Amino acid sequence: MDISKAGEARVLSPEDIGRTATAFKKSRILLSAFELDLFTVLGRQKRTSHDVAVELGTNPRATDRLLNALCALGLIRKDDGYFSNTESATRFLVKGEKEYMSGMMHTAHLWRTWNTMTGAIKKGGRAMDTSIKEEDPAWTPAFIEAMNYRAVMVAEKLVSRLDLAGVKQVLDVGGGSGAYAIAFVKSHPDIVATVFDLPGVIRLTKQYIAESGMTDRISTVSGDYHEDDLGTGFDLVFLSAIIHSNSPDRNRALIEKGAKALNPGGRIIIQDFIVNEDRTGPLFGVLFALNMIVGTEAGDTYTESEVKTWLMQAGVTDITSMTGFGPTTLIMGRKKSDEHFSTHHCRAGERLRAKGSRRYQNIGFGKS
């Protein structure tokens, strides 16, 4: 919907409304082709629809119609009955290409949750009896790949804009693939990082870190940030795309844990899809709020004032914000200094693996 400078919506015609109502058709065509790996099967060749169907194991007539529709969308070419990828499809949708959009499989998974929106609106949260994450073992790898795809495009640029003076130990809470942790340690030779995430995610995190060549400077810890302590002795705690998954109460508790994990004077940075105070924009954040309604029990997108309140309640001061890359906002502050604080007793992770904590036994907090 176009909004004028006066803040009034332009008059929509029946055609405008109809285009919005049927926009899912283009999305479903692309996502089905991606799920079938159709673009990879075409590769850099010209093939008939029958040949494509044979390789995909799909119905020949239906495959031909799908290929024709992809031509109409500008993703496939058709010449004398032979189909081939356009340059864009080859660059971004063929598996193995440098710019392959592997994270799109997560978007295909979102189709299922968004289809339950009517029930989710009635209920006030996820309408599915079980989450796709619980039903489908492929969900977590696809989700982490999607998050990694987005993060690697901006992580180094974003980290370069941050004041990292005095930062030696970074904790990336819910760090997923470790893309931001990798960017932090690459930014300065004295910085080391720890990624804290669920056990099923950390198994994937280790693979991404190994591929980056940073295993000697990035540690991993498995846990649940709702249930477990985050440790102590960190100079910076980073929470990117985390708070939208949680209720306000859980965010308040998580930010308090993050503040406790900091050395006095340490920084906490929250990156998320922040919406304006009346929650009508920006569009990405407003739509993402519904993404949380259909996919989580109590997730949402939040306003800057809400996040700042949680930070202040956790004892964080000097709170500022800045625009991130894409649809994100960064909100950050410092933990109050304590002149009696002794760094001798707060080395990173010391309490996280304290004796007697069975949850963290055998998790090594060093190189992993």
Helices and strands as residue ranges (DSSP letters): H 14-21, H 24-36, H 38-42, H 49-56, H 60-72, E 76-79, E 82-85, H 87-93, H 104-114, H 117-123, H 132-135, H 139-160, E 169-173, H 179-187, E 192-197, H 199-212, E 218-222, E 234-240, G 243-245, H 248-260, E 262-272, H 283-295, H 304-313, E 316-323, E 329-335, G 343-345, G 358-360
